[in-house]
Amino acid sequence: MSRTYDILGKVGNEQAFRQEMRDWLAEKAPKNWRQIWQNVRDSALKAEVVKWLTERRAVGLGTPHWPKEWGGPGLPFAYQIMVYEEFSRADAPELEMFGISLFHTPATLFEHGTQAQKDKYLTGITEGTDIWCQGFSEPGAGSDLASLRTSAVLQGDHYVINGQKIWSSGAYHADYCLLLARTDANVARKHDGISYFIMDMKTPGIEVRPINQITGEAHFAEIFMDDVKIPVANLIGAEGNGWNIAQSTLSTERGLLIFGEVERLARSFQLDGQDARDNWMRDVQFRREYAALYGELQSVRLMIKKLLIELEANPDKASPTLPTYIKVTWGPFLQRYTEFLLRAEGLQTQKWQPAIPGTSHSSRLRINDFLNSYGWTIAGGSNEIMRNIISERILGLPKG
């Protein structure tokens, strides 16, 4: 018989909080979720993810990072970190399908949205009925996002949108889109004249085309907009202030999101070493490589924990440079580690298998993880662009 859990009631006692979470996870976290998710898609996959989200909501952890004024538990930052540590430790299912919904959308609406927008859209997020995507990047306006050309022309009580977006995660299944479009092309500074909208993906004139990846997945998509009408009520903030608002959206990619990714890999890293004791760990060169990679992983974890400490102490004064260093370090490390596992474990790991949708790291599908690792040096601004930012804006070096 299932017991009643009071995880939030243990706030104030870290040991009791962790133990209550561990007990709950041991009972409620599905043990075979990877096998189930690997064989379902679309609405069936969403139903499985919502099951897990519902279990989390039952103990107040549907949105552990939301403050009380957002309808969340208002956990202290240290306890939010503990939640993600325990999810990773238990290999609990991820909620990548709702990544934009649970992080980017609320961060945007609660700082810049109207009360009507919050009332209308946040319930669908917390209940898992609505999936959100992000319409930012365009062909020719990826890392240089301010060069975007999608237009929004005001006509009476609505805007008419024309243009194209690309690399939109989950757009094929999304209900709503956080959209950046240009409302004024006659500006001296390209960062100006950009506005921020909520776009209903069922609106006439929208076409979504999945982008097939090298793994056979179609996590990303293109969005084509042909005379799409968006009500004025769906403008977030002031017209022309979209660039500044977008910084609130993108700031959610710092901290807890990357923390969860790295902690899950740290767990896999440990298991990989344990499983290899009677295999490639016997090879001295492989042991040396594994040990060197372990040191790199710990350095990334330490940088992220330093960032989390800064964010907890004073979010407005957190290092603007540390996320950039983490970005240029994490992707190449992931590439080296996944490539190492392919070499160490041999040809049998290079057999292609269906990916596990809704997850960022399979923990066992080596070839998939290796191929997916290259996206980390592109997403969120290519590492080449990030290095230019470090050299010019942080180190003060002249432009090449």
DRENDO-1510 file (C-alpha; in Angstrom, 1 decimal, always signed):
<recs>
REC; n; res; u; v; w
REC; 1; MET; +0.0; +0.0; +0.0 .
REC; 2; SER; +1.3; +3.4; -1.0 .
REC; 3; ARG; +2.2; +5.7; +1.9 .
REC; 4; THR; +1.6; +9.4; +2.0 .
REC; 5; TYR; +4.6; +11.6; +1.4 .
REC; 6; ASP; +5.2; +15.1; +2.8 .
REC; 7; ILE; +8.4; +16.2; +1.0 .
REC; 8; LEU; +7.7; +20.0; +1.3 .
REC; 9; GLY; +6.9; +19.5; +5.0 .
REC; 10; LYS; +10.6; +18.5; +5.5 .
REC; 11; VAL; +11.9; +21.9; +4.3 .
REC; 12; GLY; +14.2; +23.1; +7.1 .
REC; 13; ASN; +15.7; +19.7; +7.6 .
REC; 14; GLU; +18.0; +18.9; +4.7 .
REC; 15; GLN; +18.6; +15.3; +5.7 .
REC; 16; ALA; +14.9; +14.5; +6.2 .
REC; 17; PHE; +14.0; +16.3; +2.9 .
REC; 18; ARG; +16.5; +14.2; +1.0 .
REC; 19; GLN; +15.3; +11.0; +2.6 .
REC; 20; GLU; +11.6; +11.7; +2.0 .
REC; 21; MET; +12.5; +12.4; -1.7 .
REC; 22; ARG; +14.5; +9.2; -2.0 .
REC; 23; ASP; +11.6; +7.2; -0.5 .
REC; 24; TRP; +9.1; +8.7; -2.8 .
REC; 25; LEU; +11.3; +8.3; -5.8 .
REC; 26; ALA; +12.0; +4.6; -4.9 .
REC; 27; GLU; +8.2; +4.0; -5.0 .
REC; 28; LYS; +6.9; +6.3; -7.7 .
REC; 29; ALA; +9.7; +6.8; -10.3 .
REC; 30; PRO; +9.0; +4.3; -13.1 .
REC; 31; LYS; +11.7; +1.7; -13.3 .
REC; 32; ASN; +11.4; +0.9; -17.0 .
REC; 33; TRP; +10.6; +4.4; -18.3 .
REC; 34; ARG; +13.4; +4.4; -20.9 .
REC; 35; GLN; +12.2; +1.2; -22.5 .
REC; 36; ILE; +8.6; +2.5; -22.6 .
REC; 37; TRP; +9.5; +5.9; -24.0 .
REC; 38; GLN; +11.8; +4.4; -26.6 .
REC; 39; ASN; +8.8; +2.7; -28.2 .
REC; 40; VAL; +6.2; +5.5; -28.2 .
REC; 41; ARG; +5.9; +8.8; -30.0 .
REC; 42; ASP; +3.6; +11.8; -30.3 .
REC; 43; SER; +0.5; +11.8; -28.2 .
REC; 44; ALA; +1.4; +8.4; -26.5 .
REC; 45; LEU; +4.7; +9.9; -25.5 .
REC; 46; LYS; +3.1; +13.0; -24.2 .
REC; 47; ALA; +0.7; +10.9; -22.1 .
REC; 48; GLU; +3.7; +9.1; -20.5 .
REC; 49; VAL; +5.4; +12.3; -19.7 .
REC; 50; VAL; +2.3; +13.8; -18.2 .
REC; 51; LYS; +1.9; +10.7; -16.0 .
REC; 52; TRP; +5.3; +11.5; -14.4 .
REC; 53; LEU; +4.5; +15.3; -14.2 .
REC; 54; THR; +1.2; +14.4; -12.4 .
REC; 55; GLU; +3.1; +12.2; -9.9 .
REC; 56; ARG; +5.4; +15.2; -9.2 .
REC; 57; ARG; +2.6; +17.6; -8.8 .
REC; 58; ALA; +1.0; +15.3; -6.2 .
REC; 59; VAL; +3.9; +16.0; -3.8 .
REC; 60; GLY; +4.4; +19.7; -4.9 .
REC; 61; LEU; +7.3; +19.1; -7.2 .
REC; 62; GLY; +5.7; +19.6; -10.6 .
REC; 63; THR; +7.5; +23.0; -10.8 .
REC; 64; PRO; +10.1; +22.9; -8.0 .
REC; 65; HIS; +11.8; +26.0; -9.2 .
REC; 66; TRP; +8.7; +28.2; -9.3 .
REC; 67; PRO; +8.2; +30.7; -6.4 .
REC; 68; LYS; +4.9; +30.8; -4.5 .
REC; 69; GLU; +3.7; +33.8; -6.4 .
REC; 70; TRP; +3.9; +31.7; -9.6 .
REC; 71; GLY; +1.9; +28.9; -8.0 .
REC; 72; GLY; +5.0; +26.9; -7.1 .
REC; 73; PRO; +6.3; +25.6; -3.8 .
REC; 74; GLY; +8.7; +28.5; -3.2 .
REC; 75; LEU; +11.6; +26.2; -2.3 .
REC; 76; PRO; +14.8; +27.9; -1.1 .
REC; 77; PHE; +17.4; +27.7; -3.8 .
REC; 78; ALA; +19.5; +25.1; -1.9 .
REC; 79; TYR; +16.4; +22.8; -1.8 .
REC; 80; GLN; +15.8; +23.3; -5.6 .
REC; 81; ILE; +19.4; +22.0; -6.1 .
REC; 82; MET; +18.7; +19.0; -3.9 .
REC; 83; VAL; +15.6; +18.2; -5.9 .
REC; 84; TYR; +17.5; +18.0; -9.1 .
REC; 85; GLU; +20.3; +16.1; -7.4 .
REC; 86; GLU; +17.9; +13.4; -6.2 .
REC; 87; PHE; +16.1; +13.2; -9.6 .
REC; 88; SER; +19.5; +12.6; -11.2 .
REC; 89; ARG; +20.6; +10.1; -8.6 .
REC; 90; ALA; +17.4; +8.1; -9.0 .
REC; 91; ASP; +17.5; +8.3; -12.8 .
REC; 92; ALA; +14.0; +9.6; -12.7 .
REC; 93; PRO; +12.3; +10.5; -16.0 .
REC; 94; GLU; +13.2; +13.9; -17.5 .
REC; 95; LEU; +10.7; +16.5; -18.6 .
REC; 96; GLU; +12.6; +17.7; -21.7 .
REC; 97; MET; +9.3; +17.9; -23.7 .
REC; 98; PHE; +8.1; +20.6; -21.3 .
REC; 99; GLY; +11.5; +22.4; -21.0 .
REC; 100; ILE; +10.3; +25.6; -22.7 .
REC; 101; SER; +7.0; +25.3; -20.9 .
REC; 102; LEU; +8.3; +24.9; -17.4 .
REC; 103; PHE; +11.3; +27.3; -17.6 .
REC; 104; HIS; +11.3; +29.8; -20.4 .
REC; 105; THR; +7.6; +30.7; -20.6 .
REC; 106; PRO; +7.0; +31.4; -16.9 .
REC; 107; ALA; +10.3; +33.3; -16.6 .
REC; 108; THR; +9.0; +35.5; -19.5 .
REC; 109; LEU; +5.4; +35.9; -18.4 .
REC; 110; PHE; +5.9; +36.6; -14.7 .
REC; 111; GLU; +8.4; +39.3; -15.4 .
REC; 112; HIS; +6.8; +40.9; -18.5 .
REC; 113; GLY; +3.4; +39.4; -19.1 .
REC; 114; THR; +0.0; +40.9; -18.3 .
REC; 115; GLN; -2.1; +39.3; -15.6 .
REC; 116; ALA; -4.5; +38.2; -18.3 .
REC; 117; GLN; -1.7; +36.3; -20.0 .
REC; 118; LYS; -0.6; +34.6; -16.8 .
REC; 119; ASP; -4.1; +33.6; -16.0 .
REC; 120; LYS; -4.7; +32.2; -19.4 .
REC; 121; TYR; -1.6; +30.3; -20.1 .
REC; 122; LEU; +0.1; +29.1; -16.9 .
REC; 123; THR; -2.6; +26.6; -15.8 .
REC; 124; GLY; -2.0; +24.6; -19.1 .
REC; 125; ILE; +1.7; +24.5; -18.2 .
REC; 126; THR; +1.3; +23.2; -14.7 .
REC; 127; GLU; -1.2; +20.6; -15.7 .
REC; 128; GLY; +0.9; +19.4; -18.7 .
REC; 129; THR; -1.8; +20.0; -21.3 .
REC; 130; ASP; +0.1; +22.6; -23.2 .
REC; 131; ILE; +3.5; +22.3; -24.8 .
REC; 132; TRP; +5.4; +25.5; -25.7 .
REC; 133; CYS; +8.2; +26.0; -28.2 .
REC; 134; GLN; +10.5; +29.0; -29.0 .
REC; 135; GLY; +10.5; +30.9; -32.2 .
REC; 136; PHE; +13.8; +32.8; -32.0 .
REC; 137; SER; +16.5; +31.6; -34.5 .
REC; 138; GLU; +16.1; +32.1; -38.2 .
REC; 139; PRO; +18.3; +31.2; -41.3 .
REC; 140; GLY; +21.0; +33.8; -41.1 .
REC; 141; ALA; +20.0; +34.9; -37.6 .
REC; 142; GLY; +21.1; +32.2; -35.2 .
REC; 143; SER; +24.0; +33.2; -33.0 .
REC; 144; ASP; +23.4; +36.7; -34.4 .
REC; 145; LEU; +19.8; +36.7; -33.3 .
REC; 146; ALA; +19.3; +40.4; -33.6 .
REC; 147; SER; +19.5; +40.1; -37.4 .
REC; 148; LEU; +16.1; +38.4; -37.5 .
REC; 149; ARG; +13.8; +39.4; -40.3 .
REC; 150; THR; +10.4; +37.8; -39.5 .
REC; 151; SER; +8.0; +40.8; -39.6 .
REC; 152; ALA; +5.0; +41.8; -37.5 .
REC; 153; VAL; +2.8; +44.5; -39.0 .
REC; 154; LEU; +0.1; +46.0; -36.8 .
REC; 155; GLN; -3.3; +46.0; -38.5 .
REC; 156; GLY; -6.2; +47.0; -36.2 .
REC; 157; ASP; -6.5; +44.6; -33.3 .
REC; 158; HIS; -3.9; +42.1; -34.5 .
REC; 159; TYR; -0.4; +41.8; -35.9 .
REC; 160; VAL; +0.3; +40.1; -39.3 .
REC; 161; ILE; +3.3; +37.8; -39.1 .
REC; 162; ASN; +5.4; +36.7; -42.1 .
REC; 163; GLY; +8.7; +34.9; -41.9 .
REC; 164; GLN; +10.5; +31.7; -41.0 .
REC; 165; LYS; +12.0; +30.3; -37.8 .
REC; 166; ILE; +14.4; +27.4; -37.5 .
REC; 167; TRP; +15.9; +25.0; -34.9 .
REC; 168; SER; +12.7; +25.3; -32.9 .
REC; 169; SER; +12.8; +22.5; -30.3 .
REC; 170; GLY; +9.5; +20.5; -30.1 .
REC; 171; ALA; +7.7; +22.8; -32.5 .
REC; 172; TYR; +6.1; +19.9; -34.3 .
REC; 173; HIS; +4.0; +19.0; -31.2 .
REC; 174; ALA; +3.7; +22.5; -29.6 .
REC; 175; ASP; +0.5; +24.3; -28.7 .
REC; 176; TYR; +2.1; +27.7; -28.3 .
REC; 177; CYS; +5.2; +29.5; -29.4 .
REC; 178; LEU; +7.3; +32.3; -27.8 .
REC; 179; LEU; +7.9; +34.4; -30.9 .
REC; 180; LEU; +10.3; +37.2; -31.7 .
REC; 181; ALA; +9.4; +39.3; -34.7 .
REC; 182; ARG; +10.5; +42.7; -36.1 .
REC; 183; THR; +7.9; +45.4; -35.7 .
REC; 184; ASP; +10.2; +48.2; -36.9 .
REC; 185; ALA; +12.8; +47.8; -39.6 .
REC; 186; ASN; +13.9; +51.5; -39.5 .
REC; 187; VAL; +16.1; +51.4; -36.5 .
REC; 188; ALA; +19.7; +52.5; -36.0 .
REC; 189; ARG; +20.5; +49.6; -33.8 .
REC; 190; LYS; +19.4; +46.1; -35.0 .
REC; 191; HIS; +18.6; +45.0; -31.4 .
REC; 192; ASP; +15.8; +47.6; -31.4 .
REC; 193; GLY; +12.5; +47.3; -33.2 .
REC; 194; ILE; +12.0; +43.6; -32.1 .
REC; 195; SER; +8.8; +42.6; -30.3 .
REC; 196; TYR; +7.8; +39.5; -28.3 .
REC; 197; PHE; +4.6; +37.6; -29.0 .
REC; 198; ILE; +2.6; +34.5; -27.9 .
REC; 199; MET; +1.6; +32.6; -31.0 .
REC; 200; ASP; -1.1; +30.0; -31.0 .
REC; 201; MET; +0.3; +27.2; -33.2 .
REC; 202; LYS; -3.1; +26.3; -34.5 .
REC; 203; THR; -3.5; +29.7; -36.1 .
REC; 204; PRO; -4.1; +29.6; -39.9 .
REC; 205; GLY; -1.0; +30.3; -42.0 .
REC; 206; ILE; +1.5; +28.3; -39.8 .
REC; 207; GLU; +3.4; +25.4; -41.3 .
REC; 208; VAL; +5.8; +23.3; -39.2 .
REC; 209; ARG; +8.4; +21.1; -40.9 .
REC; 210; PRO; +10.4; +18.6; -38.8 .
REC; 211; ILE; +14.2; +18.7; -39.3 .
REC; 212; ASN; +15.5; +15.1; -39.5 .
REC; 213; GLN; +18.7; +14.7; -37.5 .
REC; 214; ILE; +21.6; +12.4; -38.0 .
REC; 215; THR; +20.2; +10.1; -35.3 .
REC; 216; GLY; +16.9; +9.8; -37.2 .
REC; 217; GLU; +15.0; +12.0; -34.6 .
REC; 218; ALA; +13.2; +15.2; -35.5 .
REC; 219; HIS; +13.6; +17.1; -32.3 .
REC; 220; PHE; +13.9; +20.4; -34.1 .
REC; 221; ALA; +11.6; +22.0; -36.7 .
REC; 222; GLU; +11.2; +24.9; -39.1 .
REC; 223; ILE; +8.2; +27.2; -38.6 .
REC; 224; PHE; +6.9; +29.0; -41.7 .
REC; 225; MET; +4.4; +31.9; -41.1 .
REC; 226; ASP; +2.4; +33.3; -44.0 .
REC; 227; ASP; +0.0; +36.2; -43.0 .
REC; 228; VAL; -0.4; +34.7; -39.5 .
REC; 229; LYS; -2.7; +36.9; -37.3 .
REC; 230; ILE; -1.7; +37.4; -33.7 .
REC; 231; PRO; -4.0; +39.4; -31.4 .
REC; 232; VAL; -2.6; +42.5; -29.9 .
REC; 233; ALA; -3.5; +41.0; -26.5 .
REC; 234; ASN; -0.7; +38.4; -27.2 .
REC; 235; LEU; +2.1; +41.0; -27.3 .
REC; 236; ILE; +4.3; +40.5; -24.3 .
REC; 237; GLY; +5.6; +43.8; -22.9 .
REC; 238; ALA; +6.0; +47.0; -24.9 .
REC; 239; GLU; +6.3; +46.9; -28.7 .
REC; 240; GLY; +10.0; +47.1; -29.6 .
REC; 241; ASN; +11.2; +45.8; -26.3 .
REC; 242; GLY; +11.4; +42.2; -27.4 .
REC; 243; TRP; +15.2; +42.0; -27.3 .
REC; 244; ASN; +15.3; +42.9; -23.6 .
REC; 245; ILE; +12.5; +40.6; -22.7 .
REC; 246; ALA; +14.3; +37.7; -24.6 .
REC; 247; GLN; +17.2; +38.1; -22.1 .
REC; 248; SER; +14.8; +37.0; -19.3 .
REC; 249; THR; +13.8; +34.0; -21.4 .
REC; 250; LEU; +17.3; +33.0; -22.2 .
REC; 251; SER; +18.5; +33.5; -18.6 .
REC; 252; THR; +16.6; +30.4; -17.6 .
REC; 253; GLU; +19.1; +28.4; -19.5 .
REC; 254; ARG; +21.7; +29.2; -16.9 .
REC; 255; GLY; +21.8; +27.4; -13.5 .
REC; 256; LEU; +19.3; +24.7; -12.8 .
REC; 257; LEU; +18.8; +23.5; -16.4 .
REC; 258; ILE; +22.5; +22.8; -17.2 .
REC; 259; PHE; +22.9; +21.6; -13.6 .
REC; 260; GLY; +20.4; +18.9; -14.1 .
REC; 261; GLU; +22.1; +17.9; -17.4 .
REC; 262; VAL; +25.6; +17.6; -15.8 .
REC; 263; GLU; +24.4; +15.8; -12.7 .
REC; 264; ARG; +22.7; +13.2; -14.9 .
REC; 265; LEU; +25.9; +12.7; -16.8 .
REC; 266; ALA; +27.9; +12.5; -13.6 .
REC; 267; ARG; +25.6; +9.6; -12.5 .
REC; 268; SER; +26.1; +7.8; -15.8 .
REC; 269; PHE; +29.8; +8.5; -15.7 .
REC; 270; GLN; +30.0; +6.7; -12.3 .
REC; 271; LEU; +27.9; +3.7; -13.6 .
REC; 272; ASP; +30.0; +3.5; -16.7 .
REC; 273; GLY; +33.1; +3.0; -14.7 .
REC; 274; GLN; +31.5; +0.5; -12.4 .
REC; 275; ASP; +30.2; -1.6; -15.4 .
REC; 276; ALA; +33.7; -1.6; -17.0 .
REC; 277; ARG; +35.7; -3.0; -14.2 .
REC; 278; ASP; +35.9; -6.4; -15.9 .
REC; 279; ASN; +36.2; -4.9; -19.4 .
REC; 280; TRP; +38.0; -1.8; -20.7 .
REC; 281; MET; +39.0; -0.7; -17.1 .
REC; 282; ARG; +41.6; -3.4; -17.3 .
REC; 283; ASP; +43.4; -1.4; -20.0 .
REC; 284; VAL; +45.8; +1.1; -18.5 .
REC; 285; GLN; +45.4; +3.7; -21.3 .
REC; 286; PHE; +41.6; +3.6; -21.0 .
REC; 287; ARG; +41.9; +4.1; -17.2 .
REC; 288; ARG; +44.1; +7.1; -17.8 .
REC; 289; GLU; +41.7; +8.6; -20.2 .
REC; 290; TYR; +38.7; +7.9; -17.9 .
REC; 291; ALA; +40.5; +9.6; -15.0 .
REC; 292; ALA; +41.4; +12.6; -17.1 .
REC; 293; LEU; +37.8; +12.9; -18.2 .
REC; 294; TYR; +36.7; +12.6; -14.6 .
REC; 295; GLY; +38.8; +15.6; -13.7 .
REC; 296; GLU; +37.2; +17.6; -16.6 .
REC; 297; LEU; +33.7; +16.7; -15.5 .
REC; 298; GLN; +34.4; +17.8; -11.9 .
REC; 299; SER; +35.7; +21.2; -13.2 .
REC; 300; VAL; +32.4; +21.7; -15.1 .
REC; 301; ARG; +30.4; +20.7; -12.0 .
REC; 302; LEU; +32.4; +23.1; -9.9 .
REC; 303; MET; +31.8; +26.0; -12.3 .
REC; 304; ILE; +28.1; +25.3; -12.3 .
REC; 305; LYS; +27.9; +25.1; -8.5 .
REC; 306; LYS; +29.8; +28.4; -8.3 .
REC; 307; LEU; +27.2; +29.9; -10.7 .
REC; 308; LEU; +24.3; +28.5; -8.6 .
REC; 309; ILE; +25.8; +30.0; -5.4 .
REC; 310; GLU; +26.1; +33.4; -7.1 .
REC; 311; LEU; +22.5; +33.2; -8.4 .
REC; 312; GLU; +21.2; +32.3; -4.9 .
REC; 313; ALA; +23.2; +35.1; -3.3 .
REC; 314; ASN; +22.2; +37.8; -5.8 .
REC; 315; PRO; +20.7; +36.9; -9.2 .
REC; 316; ASP; +21.3; +40.5; -10.5 .
REC; 317; LYS; +25.0; +40.3; -9.7 .
REC; 318; ALA; +25.7; +36.8; -10.9 .
REC; 319; SER; +28.7; +36.5; -13.2 .
REC; 320; PRO; +27.8; +37.3; -16.8 .
REC; 321; THR; +30.9; +35.5; -18.0 .
REC; 322; LEU; +30.7; +32.2; -16.1 .
REC; 323; PRO; +27.7; +30.8; -18.2 .
REC; 324; THR; +29.8; +31.5; -21.3 .
REC; 325; TYR; +32.8; +29.6; -20.0 .
REC; 326; ILE; +30.5; +26.7; -19.0 .
REC; 327; LYS; +29.0; +26.7; -22.5 .
REC; 328; VAL; +32.3; +26.4; -24.3 .
REC; 329; THR; +33.6; +23.8; -21.9 .
REC; 330; TRP; +30.6; +21.5; -21.6 .
REC; 331; GLY; +29.9; +20.7; -25.3 .
REC; 332; PRO; +33.5; +19.7; -26.2 .
REC; 333; PHE; +33.8; +17.6; -23.0 .
REC; 334; LEU; +30.6; +15.7; -23.9 .
REC; 335; GLN; +32.0; +15.0; -27.4 .
REC; 336; ARG; +35.2; +13.7; -26.0 .
REC; 337; TYR; +33.5; +11.5; -23.4 .
REC; 338; THR; +31.0; +9.9; -25.8 .
REC; 339; GLU; +33.7; +9.3; -28.3 .
REC; 340; PHE; +35.8; +7.7; -25.6 .
REC; 341; LEU; +33.0; +5.3; -24.8 .
REC; 342; LEU; +32.6; +4.3; -28.4 .
REC; 343; ARG; +36.3; +3.4; -28.6 .
REC; 344; ALA; +36.5; +1.7; -25.2 .
REC; 345; GLU; +33.4; -0.4; -25.5 .
REC; 346; GLY; +33.9; -1.5; -29.1 .
REC; 347; LEU; +31.9; -2.0; -32.3 .
REC; 348; GLN; +28.8; -3.4; -30.5 .
REC; 349; THR; +28.1; +0.1; -29.1 .
REC; 350; GLN; +28.1; +1.6; -32.6 .
REC; 351; LYS; +24.9; -0.2; -33.6 .
REC; 352; TRP; +22.1; +2.3; -34.2 .
REC; 353; GLN; +19.0; +2.0; -32.0 .
REC; 354; PRO; +15.9; +4.1; -31.8 .
REC; 355; ALA; +16.5; +7.1; -29.6 .
REC; 356; ILE; +14.7; +7.7; -26.3 .
REC; 357; PRO; +12.6; +10.9; -27.0 .
REC; 358; GLY; +12.3; +13.5; -24.3 .
REC; 359; THR; +15.7; +12.8; -22.9 .
REC; 360; SER; +19.0; +14.6; -23.4 .
REC; 361; HIS; +21.3; +11.7; -22.5 .
REC; 362; SER; +20.3; +8.0; -22.9 .
REC; 363; SER; +23.0; +6.7; -20.6 .
REC; 364; ARG; +23.3; +3.6; -22.7 .
REC; 365; LEU; +22.7; +4.3; -26.4 .
REC; 366; ARG; +26.3; +5.2; -27.1 .
REC; 367; ILE; +26.2; +6.1; -30.8 .
REC; 368; ASN; +23.1; +8.2; -30.3 .
REC; 369; ASP; +24.8; +10.1; -27.4 .
REC; 370; PHE; +27.9; +10.6; -29.5 .
REC; 371; LEU; +26.0; +12.0; -32.4 .
REC; 372; ASN; +23.8; +14.2; -30.2 .
REC; 373; SER; +26.8; +15.6; -28.4 .
REC; 374; TYR; +27.7; +17.8; -31.4 .
REC; 375; GLY; +24.5; +19.8; -31.0 .
REC; 376; TRP; +25.8; +21.2; -27.7 .
REC; 377; THR; +28.5; +23.2; -29.4 .
REC; 378; ILE; +25.9; +24.8; -31.7 .
REC; 379; ALA; +22.7; +25.3; -29.5 .
REC; 380; GLY; +22.5; +28.5; -27.6 .
REC; 381; GLY; +25.1; +30.2; -29.8 .
REC; 382; SER; +27.9; +28.3; -31.5 .
REC; 383; ASN; +31.1; +27.9; -29.5 .
REC; 384; GLU; +32.9; +29.9; -32.2 .
REC; 385; ILE; +30.7; +32.8; -31.5 .
REC; 386; MET; +31.0; +32.3; -27.8 .
REC; 387; ARG; +34.8; +32.4; -28.0 .
REC; 388; ASN; +34.6; +35.7; -29.9 .
REC; 389; ILE; +32.4; +37.1; -27.1 .
REC; 390; ILE; +35.0; +36.0; -24.5 .
REC; 391; SER; +37.9; +37.5; -26.4 .
REC; 392; GLU; +36.2; +40.8; -27.3 .
REC; 393; ARG; +33.8; +41.5; -24.5 .
REC; 394; ILE; +35.5; +39.8; -21.5 .
REC; 395; LEU; +39.3; +39.9; -22.3 .
REC; 396; GLY; +39.1; +43.1; -24.3 .
REC; 397; LEU; +41.0; +41.8; -27.3 .
REC; 398; PRO; +40.7; +43.6; -30.6 .
REC; 399; LYS; +38.4; +42.2; -33.3 .
REC; 400; GLY; +40.2; +40.0; -35.8 .
</recs>
